[in-house]
Amino acid sequence: MSIYVSEFAHLQLYIAYGYVEKDRTENIYNSLMLIHPNGQCIGNYRKIHLTPFEKAWFSSGAEPVLVDTDLGRIGLMICWDLAFPELARYLAVHGAELLLVPCAWESPFHAPFQKFAMARAIDNTVYVAACNQIGWSSSFHFFGLSSIYGPDGRKIAAANMNGREELVHAMIDQNQRQALKKHFYTMMDERRIDLYREWTWKE
């Protein structure tokens, strides 16, 4: 699939956007598409963890999505996925260096939004870029606070809650990430997978 927009090609940007996707059997998904600077679709993720409201409209996705880019290996997530450490951990153990998470997170849950994003970053020693909607849609108020978190969970860039669109940017330094993983933030290398596999997990 190609969505080449010539007027933006010279900027060499990756573009990610959420959309409503219909498959060949008429299932509807809350989806995220990642576009390469050359205009090619290089990743399409269907949201796995649906909110109760969404379940009335969407089918749930079933496949984690990782994409290799010039920025590093990116794991794709959407909104409420942030609340589930299992998906972020799967993406991280399969090489994700950045989790990209567009959101429509509503008031008054700005604190959980920030804490979940921070936790997913520090849990997995990865960068997390969580972009949140602003304004009103029906009775929902979206508060913004788009943020980028470093691999140590530190917020390195953030928008505010003033209701205005903002551009948030930060340097993604994979060398710093690797250094953190060797000093204190060593959790990913110290997981006791030998024990986890023997434990009985409740469904």
HELIX and SHEET records of a PDB file:
HELIX    1   1 SER A    6  ALA A    9  1                                   4    
HELIX    2   2 GLU A   54  ALA A   56  5                                   3    
HELIX    3   3 CYS A   79  ALA A   83  5                                   5    
HELIX    4   4 PRO A   85  VAL A   93  1                                   9    
HELIX    5   5 HIS A  110  ASN A  124  1                                  15    
HELIX    6   6 GLN A  174  LYS A  182  1                                   9    
HELIX    7   7 MET A  187  ASP A  189  5                                   3    
HELIX    8   8 ILE A  193  TYR A  196  1                                   4    
SHEET    1   A 3 ILE A  15  LYS A  22  0                                        
SHEET    2   A 3 ILE A  28  ILE A  35 -1                                        
SHEET    3   A 3 CYS A  41  ARG A  46 -1                                        
SHEET    1   B 6 LEU A  66  THR A  69  0                                        
SHEET    2   B 6 GLY A  72  LEU A  76 -1                                        
SHEET    3   B 6 LEU A  98  CYS A 103  1                                        
SHEET    4   B 6 TYR A 127  ASN A 132  1                                        
SHEET    5   B 6 SER A 147  TYR A 149 -1                                        
SHEET    6   B 6 LYS A 155  ALA A 158 -1                                        
SHEET    1   C 2 ILE A 134  SER A 137  0                                        
SHEET    2   C 2 PHE A 140  PHE A 143 -1                                        
END                                                                             
